[in-house]
Amino acid sequence: MHIEVPKKKMGKSAQEVFEFLTDIKNFETLMPDNIDKFEILDEITFRFALKGMPEIVLRLKEQTPHEKVVLGAASDKLPFTLTGAIEALGESESEVGLSFEGEFNAMMAMMIKGPITNFMETLSTNMDRI
């Protein structure tokens, strides 16, 4: 299953956005208002839960300076990644595209596509908080 949300233009440099996204404690700032729990487990791992949803543990899996940040599920039970692709548009402007990639059976994909899309749209909207 692949989900992308529209790219978001930022009034920050690609470096600033990259540094923000690679510091996992900053993800609390991007979370939806209905967050029930946010806990940092170590320097590259955090756990969060939205009201009415199971807890999710994300780990920083990959980073390409000023271009890409990849978070992935810490568990192999439901393997997925959340990628932030950063493109420099100028010295103090960049664009961030968020995408989700996961391997789920058809029934699971139907159930989670809407909530994941909404979650990613909220993360993108909240990028203004950087």
C-alpha positions as CSV (number, residue, x, y, z in Angstrom):
1,M,0.0,0.0,0.0
2,H,1.4,3.4,-1.0
3,I,0.0,6.7,0.2
4,E,1.3,10.2,-0.6
5,V,0.0,13.6,0.5
6,P,0.5,16.8,-1.4
7,K,3.9,18.4,-1.0
8,K,4.2,21.2,1.6
9,K,6.2,24.4,0.9
10,M,8.2,25.5,3.9
11,G,9.8,28.9,4.7
12,K,12.8,27.0,6.0
13,S,15.9,25.8,4.4
14,A,16.2,22.1,3.5
15,Q,18.9,21.8,6.2
16,E,16.6,23.3,8.9
17,V,13.8,20.9,8.0
18,F,16.1,17.9,7.9
19,E,17.6,18.8,11.3
20,F,14.1,19.2,12.7
21,L,12.9,15.8,11.3
22,T,15.9,13.8,12.4
23,D,15.4,14.9,16.1
24,I,12.6,12.6,17.0
25,K,11.4,14.5,20.0
26,N,10.2,17.2,17.5
27,F,7.6,14.8,16.2
28,E,5.4,15.6,19.2
29,T,5.0,19.1,17.7
30,L,3.7,17.5,14.4
31,M,1.2,15.1,16.0
32,P,-2.6,15.6,15.6
33,D,-4.5,17.2,18.4
34,N,-6.1,13.9,19.3
35,I,-2.8,12.4,20.5
36,D,-3.3,10.3,23.6
37,K,0.4,9.4,24.2
38,F,3.9,10.4,23.1
39,E,6.9,8.8,24.6
40,I,10.6,8.9,23.6
41,L,12.1,5.5,24.0
42,D,15.7,6.4,22.9
43,E,17.4,8.9,20.6
44,I,15.9,7.3,17.4
45,T,12.7,5.7,18.7
46,F,9.4,7.0,19.9
47,R,5.9,5.6,20.7
48,F,2.7,7.4,20.2
49,A,-1.0,6.7,20.3
50,L,-4.0,8.6,19.0
51,K,-7.3,8.3,20.8
52,G,-9.1,5.1,19.8
53,M,-6.0,3.7,18.0
54,P,-3.3,1.2,19.0
55,E,0.1,2.4,20.0
56,I,2.7,2.7,17.2
57,V,6.4,2.6,17.7
58,L,8.5,4.4,15.1
59,R,12.2,4.3,14.6
60,L,14.5,6.5,12.6
61,K,15.6,4.0,9.9
62,E,17.4,6.1,7.3
63,Q,18.6,9.7,6.7
64,T,20.2,11.4,3.7
65,P,21.4,14.8,4.8
66,H,19.0,17.6,3.8
67,E,17.1,15.3,1.4
68,K,15.3,12.4,3.1
69,V,14.2,11.1,6.5
70,V,12.7,7.6,6.8
71,L,10.9,6.4,9.9
72,G,9.8,2.8,10.1
73,A,7.8,0.5,12.3
74,A,10.0,-0.8,15.1
75,S,8.1,-4.1,14.9
76,D,8.2,-6.5,11.9
77,K,4.6,-7.6,12.5
78,L,3.2,-4.7,10.4
79,P,6.2,-3.5,8.3
80,F,5.8,0.1,7.0
81,T,7.8,3.2,6.4
82,L,7.0,6.9,6.5
83,T,9.3,9.0,4.3
84,G,9.9,12.7,4.3
85,A,11.5,13.8,1.0
86,I,13.0,17.3,1.3
87,E,13.7,19.4,-1.8
88,A,15.6,22.7,-1.5
89,L,13.8,25.5,-3.4
90,G,16.2,28.2,-2.4
91,E,18.4,29.3,0.5
92,S,15.5,29.7,2.9
93,E,12.7,27.7,1.2
94,S,12.1,24.0,0.8
95,E,9.3,21.5,0.0
96,V,8.5,18.4,1.9
97,G,6.6,15.4,0.5
98,L,5.4,12.7,2.9
99,S,4.8,9.2,1.7
100,F,3.7,5.9,3.4
101,E,4.7,2.5,2.2
102,G,3.4,-0.7,3.9
103,E,2.7,-4.3,3.2
104,F,-0.8,-5.3,4.4
105,N,-3.4,-7.7,3.4
106,A,-6.4,-6.3,1.5
107,M,-8.7,-6.3,4.5
108,M,-6.2,-4.5,6.7
109,A,-5.4,-2.0,3.9
110,M,-9.1,-1.1,3.6
111,M,-9.4,-0.5,7.3
112,I,-6.3,1.7,7.7
113,K,-6.0,3.6,4.5
114,G,-8.4,6.4,5.6
115,P,-6.9,6.9,9.1
116,I,-3.3,6.8,7.8
117,T,-4.1,9.3,5.0
118,N,-5.7,11.7,7.6
119,F,-2.7,11.3,9.9
120,M,-0.2,12.1,7.1
121,E,-2.2,15.1,6.0
122,T,-2.2,16.4,9.6
123,L,1.6,15.9,9.8
124,S,2.0,17.8,6.6
125,T,-0.3,20.6,7.8
126,N,1.6,20.8,11.1
127,M,4.9,21.3,9.3
128,D,4.1,25.0,9.6
129,R,5.1,24.6,13.3
130,I,8.7,24.0,12.4
